[in-house]
Amino acid sequence: MLSLHEGMTLHPISVAVTFVICAILCGFTMVSMIKQRKKGLAGFMFLSLIVMLACAYVSSTVTA
């Protein structure tokens, strides 16, 4: 079982890459919702995409 101990840190670039991967998956889901004419869910996915990209940018600019 993996557990986080005190002193273990995550590298900011790996966190940013994870957010970018999630944003890409969110983008594919958004396109799928637009094709199914579910505009409300597509709008929510768009907001999620923007938030994830902003988090990726912020986490990539902090020091390790």
C-alpha positions in Angstrom: 0.0 0.0 0.0 1.4 3.4 -1.0 1.1 6.2 1.5 2.4 9.8 1.6 4.9 10.4 4.3 6.0 13.8 5.6 8.7 15.2 3.4 7.5 13.5 0.2 6.9 16.1 -2.5 5.3 15.9 -5.9 7.2 17.5 -8.7 5.2 20.5 -10.1 5.7 19.4 -13.7 4.2 16.0 -13.0 1.2 17.7 -11.4 0.9 20.0 -14.4 1.1 17.1 -16.9 -1.6 15.3 -14.9 -3.9 18.3 -15.1 -3.2 18.6 -18.8 -4.1 15.0 -19.4 -7.4 15.5 -17.4 -8.1 18.6 -19.5 -7.6 16.7 -22.7 -10.0 14.0 -21.5 -12.5 16.7 -20.5 -12.2 18.2 -23.9 -13.1 14.9 -25.6 -16.1 14.6 -23.3 -17.1 18.2 -24.1 -17.1 17.4 -27.8 -19.1 14.3 -27.2 -21.7 16.2 -25.2 -22.0 18.8 -28.0 -22.6 16.1 -30.5 -25.4 14.7 -28.3 -26.9 18.2 -28.1 -26.4 18.4 -24.3 -25.3 22.0 -24.1 -25.5 22.3 -20.3 -23.1 19.5 -19.7 -20.9 20.7 -22.5 -20.8 24.1 -20.8 -19.8 22.5 -17.5 -17.1 20.5 -19.2 -15.8 23.8 -20.8 -15.6 25.4 -17.4 -13.8 22.3 -16.0 -11.4 22.4 -19.0 -10.5 26.1 -18.2 -10.0 25.4 -14.5 -7.8 22.4 -15.2 -5.6 24.3 -17.6 -5.4 27.2 -15.1 -4.3 24.7 -12.4 -1.8 23.2 -14.8 -0.3 26.6 -15.5 -0.1 27.6 -11.8 1.5 24.3 -10.8 4.0 24.5 -13.6 5.2 28.0 -12.5 5.8 27.2 -8.8 9.3 26.1 -7.7 10.0 22.4 -6.9 
